[in-house]
Amino acid sequence: MNHPIDPYAGELPPSARDGRLGVGVISAGRVGAVLGAALRAAGHQVVGVHAVSADSQDRAETLLPGAPVLDVPEILRRAELILLAVPDDVLPEVVRGAAEAGHFQPGQLVIHTSGRFGTGVLAPAEAAGAVTLAIHPAMTFTGMSLDLQRLSACAFAVTAGEDVLPVAQALTVEMGGEPVVVAEQHRPAYHAALAHASNHLNILTAQSAQLLEGIGVEDPSRVLGPLMQASLDNALASGAGALTGPVARGDAGTVAEHLQVLADPGHPQDVRGAYQAMALSAAQRAVERGLISERTAAELMDLLTEEH
């Protein structure tokens, strides 16, 4: 270990800021390869990368050219900063296994990129003397170089002990992102919010596009793109105040017609349930904001919970 980090220093030492921190990337998935490249661009040296699949090896060669592809124990032996970018479900096992094998080193920075976990999952590494941080970029990754440019507009959820939180924040800034502190106990809610917004937006878009294709619209993206972009911009700027549409107007007749159309077996069968669930939430929020009366909301909710 050439440049151990004092966990009580509150910031990266000058030697690390000069770019001489050895980084090990486990593994070269879409997130790990990109963040490894971002750390390299900030001046750090990637001393090893774990890449098993052909896609991971190609990604490592493209984004981390010249970085040696090594097994996990060798990366843990060489690196001063370990970037654990493995799937959520295997992260606890990877950390526990490495700790039981004695691979973590005192003063070593161990960072995971999971949105779901805080630093508690890294307790076995911390017990071995490592400095543990949770840093999650709030964006979707393609695993290509264009992701590096997108990091500049990305918020990173950072979770760490109070004495080392500035280290997590400094590393985030070095990668081009904006650190947002999320407490350990709030990581699951944070991750649920992001999954709901990102993944379900994808499903919503796909469902709407499929409906349009089913009625002969050749390029649904031209219809949906401007509408959805404006809706997203308005929602981010005004929150629930941007709510519009038949539910917010209390137009039960329109909602009833939508439900009848969506019950047609010629349309995708998952759309009606999704429409009902989101419209129920819209009705609840509309009445809370005074956009519709309690009576109208009750009428809408009865309509939306009817079995067809």
Beta strands, then each sheet from edge to edge (+ up, - down):
strand 1: 22-26
strand 2: 45-50
strand 3: 81-84
strand 4: 109-112
strand 5: 131-137
strand 6: 155-159
strand 7: 178-181
sheet 1: 2+ 1+ 3+ 4+ 5+ 6- 7-
end
